[in-house]
Amino acid sequence: MAYKRFYEATFTACRYRHHRLQYHMDLIFFPDFFIIGAPRCGTTSLSRYLSKHPDICFSRPKEPHYFSTVSQPLTTSHLQRHYLERFFSHHHAGNAAVGEVL
């Protein structure tokens, strides 16, 4: 059952990432990559190593589970207000890459 939820969350994140690329090009930034892994496989360690780099910004908290709760198409203003401003408020223009752990 947990694997099914994980798969659905991953699929949803990828689907909405594709949706963003088509319809939300006016967003200031959006995650460039997602770290995906099973429990206890090293995603926390990998995200800690990468987050020490000054040009990489990760979401806070590490696993916000935002896309696993989305049930409707997202608007640009909704993404900006409820996702980016909430989980990436510490992002600045000097970040070369933005990531999230799923």
C-alpha positions as CSV (number, residue, x, y, z in Angstrom):
1,M,0.0,0.0,0.0
2,A,2.8,2.4,0.8
3,Y,4.4,1.7,-2.6
4,K,1.2,2.5,-4.3
5,R,0.9,5.9,-2.5
6,F,4.6,6.6,-3.4
7,Y,4.0,5.7,-7.0
8,E,0.9,7.9,-7.2
9,A,2.8,10.9,-5.6
10,T,5.7,10.5,-7.9
11,F,3.4,10.2,-11.0
12,T,1.4,13.3,-9.8
13,A,4.6,15.3,-9.3
14,C,5.9,14.4,-12.8
15,R,2.5,15.1,-14.4
16,Y,2.2,18.5,-12.7
17,R,5.9,19.3,-13.6
18,H,4.9,18.6,-17.2
19,H,1.8,20.7,-16.8
20,R,3.9,23.6,-15.4
21,L,6.2,23.5,-18.3
22,Q,3.3,23.9,-20.7
23,Y,1.1,26.4,-18.9
24,H,3.1,28.1,-16.1
25,M,6.1,29.6,-17.8
26,D,5.6,32.9,-16.0
27,L,6.6,31.4,-12.6
28,I,9.8,32.9,-11.2
29,F,11.3,29.5,-10.5
30,F,10.2,25.9,-10.0
31,P,12.1,22.8,-8.8
32,D,14.7,21.7,-11.3
33,F,14.9,18.3,-9.9
34,F,13.3,15.9,-7.4
35,I,15.1,13.3,-5.3
36,I,13.0,10.1,-5.3
37,G,13.7,7.0,-3.3
38,A,12.2,4.4,-1.1
39,P,12.4,4.7,2.7
40,R,15.9,4.4,4.2
41,C,17.7,4.4,0.8
42,G,19.8,7.6,1.3
43,T,17.6,10.4,0.0
44,T,18.2,12.4,3.3
45,S,21.9,12.0,3.1
46,L,22.0,13.0,-0.6
47,S,19.8,16.0,0.1
48,R,22.1,17.1,3.0
49,Y,25.2,16.8,0.8
50,L,23.7,18.8,-2.0
51,S,22.2,21.4,0.3
52,K,25.6,22.4,1.5
53,H,26.4,23.8,-1.9
54,P,25.6,27.5,-1.9
55,D,23.9,27.4,-5.3
56,I,21.3,24.7,-4.5
57,C,18.1,25.4,-2.7
58,F,15.9,22.7,-1.2
59,S,12.3,22.9,0.1
60,R,11.7,23.4,3.8
61,P,10.6,21.0,5.1
62,K,12.6,18.4,3.3
63,E,9.5,16.4,2.2
64,P,6.5,18.8,1.9
65,H,4.2,16.2,0.2
66,Y,2.6,19.0,-1.7
67,F,1.9,17.2,-4.9
68,S,0.5,14.1,-3.2
69,T,-2.4,16.2,-1.9
70,V,-3.2,18.1,-5.1
71,S,-6.5,17.0,-6.6
72,Q,-7.2,19.7,-9.2
73,P,-5.4,21.5,-12.0
74,L,-3.1,24.1,-10.6
75,T,-3.1,27.8,-11.6
76,T,0.0,29.9,-11.7
77,S,-1.1,32.0,-8.7
78,H,-2.0,28.9,-6.7
79,L,1.5,27.4,-7.3
80,Q,3.2,30.7,-6.5
81,R,1.2,31.3,-3.3
82,H,0.6,27.8,-1.8
83,Y,3.7,25.9,-3.0
84,L,6.7,28.2,-3.9
85,E,6.2,30.9,-1.3
86,R,5.4,28.4,1.4
87,F,8.1,25.8,0.9
88,F,10.8,27.9,-0.9
89,S,10.6,31.3,0.9
90,H,14.3,31.2,1.5
91,H,15.1,30.9,-2.3
92,H,17.1,33.8,-3.8
93,A,18.1,34.7,-7.3
94,G,21.6,33.4,-6.8
95,N,20.4,29.8,-6.5
96,A,21.4,27.9,-9.7
97,A,19.2,24.9,-8.9
98,V,16.1,24.2,-6.9
99,G,15.2,20.7,-5.6
100,E,12.8,18.8,-3.5
101,V,12.9,15.3,-1.9
102,L,9.8,13.2,-2.6
